[in-house]
């Protein structure tokens, strides 16, 4: 009985994850910056590479709204978005 319950939990967890992945909003790389500016008034404020070599970007606007984007070869997808964005100045220097 316990094995069936665990199997059901794993199955529904994987199903939920796949549904969330399928609903992730994406746009072509060529249209991304213009779309973010025209629709959300957000501009690129930060970017960096993840460990897999993908470009991760943060777009934000003056009202504190932000969007976290990951860029793939042909498309860019929103991973998260929210409000309350603030820029924090880095302390110290890199060596």
N, C-alpha and C positions, 0 to 999 in steps of 0.2 A: 504494500500500500504506500509506504513512504517513497519507494522508487518511482511510482506513478505520479505522486505529488511533485517530487523534484523534477521529473521529466516534463510535467506540465508547466512548471514555473520556468524552466529553461526554454521550452518551446515558446511560451507567450512572451518571455523577455526578448528572445531573438526576433520574434514577429514584430514586437513593438519597435525595436531598434531599426529593423528594415523599413518600417513605415515612416519613421522619423527621417531616415536617410532619403527616402523617396520624396519627401516633402520639403527638403532643403532648397530654398530659392537660389537659383543660379542664373547667370547671364554671361554672354560672351565677353571675353577679355577686352575686346575692342570697344564695347559699349559701357564698360563698368564705370569709369571716372565720370563720364558725362551723365550717366543715369543717377549716380549717387549725388551729384551736384544739382541736377534739375529736379529730381523727385524728393530728395531728403535734405538738400542744401548742405550736404556733408562733403568735406574735403579730406584728402589723405593727410593724416597727422603722424602716423608711425608705421613702420614695416620692419620685417626681419625674416630670416629663413628658419624653418623648423628643422628638426633632425633628419627628416626625410628629404630635405632639399626643396620644399615647397615654400613659395612666398606667402607670408601671412601679413595682412594689412589691417590697419584700423582707420576708419573714416569717422569724422566727427564734425559737428557744427557748433556755432556759437551758443546754442541753447543747451548744450550738454548731451545731445543725442549722439549715439555712436553705433557703429556696425563693425563687427569683426569678420573679415573676408579671408578665405584661403583661395589661392590661385592655382589652377591646374593648367595643363597644356592648352586646352581650348576654351575653358570656362572658369569663371570665378563664382564661388558659392559663399553665402552668408552663413556663418557658424553661430553667431550670437549678435544680439543688439540690445540696446537699453538706453538709459539716461544717466545723468550725473557724471559725465566724463569730465575729467580735469587733468591738465598736464602737470606733471611733477618734474621739477628740474633735477637732473642727475647730480649727485654729489661726488666729488673726487674726479680723478682722471684715470683713463685706461693706460695700462703699461704694455 
